[in-house]
Amino acid sequence: MRILILLLSFFAATATAGENQIFLKDRPGKTQVATQCSICHSLDYITQHAAILDRVGWEKTVGKMINSMGAPINGADKQIIIDYLAQNYGK
């Protein structure tokens, strides 16, 4: 039993190794971004691309996530997400 607990602890620790918790700016649209975007990828995608994407870049990126990758984001949430990303994480 002790070995099982030790192994489970090891696997739990290594499953999240190297991942930092991302804290998004607390502004309108944060909830939609956090819930919708994290379905497919880590939220660090947002902070990593903040320096290179402007509004047009975020529009293309969100569009790609929906149209090419199949992200289940409706039209209203799409605009909220784009606005949030462009205003808070746009260059």
C-alpha positions as CSV (number, residue, x, y, z in Angstrom):
1,M,0.0,0.0,0.0
2,R,2.8,2.4,0.9
3,I,4.4,1.8,-2.5
4,L,1.1,2.5,-4.3
5,I,0.8,5.8,-2.5
6,L,4.4,6.7,-3.3
7,L,3.9,5.8,-7.0
8,L,0.7,7.8,-7.2
9,S,2.4,10.8,-5.6
10,F,5.2,10.5,-8.1
11,F,2.9,10.4,-11.1
12,A,0.8,13.3,-9.9
13,A,3.9,15.4,-9.4
14,T,5.4,14.6,-12.8
15,A,2.0,15.1,-14.6
16,T,2.2,18.8,-13.9
17,A,6.0,19.2,-14.0
18,G,7.0,22.4,-15.8
19,E,3.5,23.9,-15.9
20,N,3.0,27.2,-14.2
21,Q,-0.5,28.5,-13.3
22,I,-1.5,31.3,-15.6
23,F,-3.4,34.3,-14.1
24,L,-5.3,36.2,-16.7
25,K,-6.2,39.9,-16.2
26,D,-9.4,40.3,-14.4
27,R,-11.4,42.2,-16.9
28,P,-14.7,41.6,-18.8
29,G,-14.4,38.5,-20.9
30,K,-11.9,36.7,-18.7
31,T,-14.5,34.0,-17.9
32,Q,-15.2,33.2,-21.5
33,V,-11.5,33.1,-22.4
34,A,-10.5,31.0,-19.4
35,T,-13.3,28.4,-20.0
36,Q,-13.3,28.3,-23.8
37,C,-9.6,28.5,-24.5
38,S,-8.5,26.1,-21.8
39,I,-10.6,23.3,-23.3
40,C,-7.9,22.8,-25.9
41,H,-4.7,24.3,-24.7
42,S,-3.0,26.0,-21.8
43,L,-3.7,29.6,-21.1
44,D,0.0,30.4,-21.5
45,Y,-0.7,30.4,-25.2
46,I,-2.3,33.8,-24.6
47,T,0.6,35.3,-22.6
48,Q,3.2,33.9,-25.0
49,H,1.5,35.5,-28.0
50,A,0.6,38.8,-26.4
51,A,3.7,40.6,-27.7
52,I,3.1,39.6,-31.4
53,L,-0.6,39.6,-31.9
54,D,-2.7,42.7,-32.4
55,R,-6.5,42.8,-32.8
56,V,-6.3,41.4,-36.4
57,G,-3.9,38.7,-35.2
58,W,-6.2,37.7,-32.4
59,E,-9.2,37.7,-34.8
60,K,-7.3,35.3,-37.1
61,T,-6.2,33.1,-34.3
62,V,-9.6,32.8,-32.7
63,G,-11.1,32.2,-36.1
64,K,-8.5,29.4,-36.8
65,M,-9.3,27.8,-33.4
66,I,-13.0,27.7,-34.3
67,N,-12.9,26.9,-38.1
68,S,-9.8,24.7,-38.3
69,M,-9.4,23.2,-34.9
70,G,-13.1,22.9,-34.1
71,A,-13.3,25.0,-30.9
72,P,-16.9,25.0,-29.8
73,I,-17.2,28.8,-29.4
74,N,-20.5,30.6,-30.4
75,G,-20.6,33.9,-32.2
76,A,-21.3,36.0,-29.1
77,D,-18.5,34.4,-27.1
78,K,-16.2,34.7,-30.1
79,Q,-16.5,38.5,-30.1
80,I,-16.1,38.7,-26.3
81,I,-13.0,36.6,-26.5
82,I,-11.5,38.6,-29.3
83,D,-12.2,41.9,-27.5
84,Y,-10.7,40.6,-24.3
85,L,-7.6,39.3,-25.9
86,A,-7.0,42.4,-28.1
87,Q,-7.6,44.9,-25.2
88,N,-5.6,43.0,-22.6
89,Y,-3.0,40.9,-24.5
90,G,-2.6,42.8,-27.8
91,K,0.6,44.5,-28.9
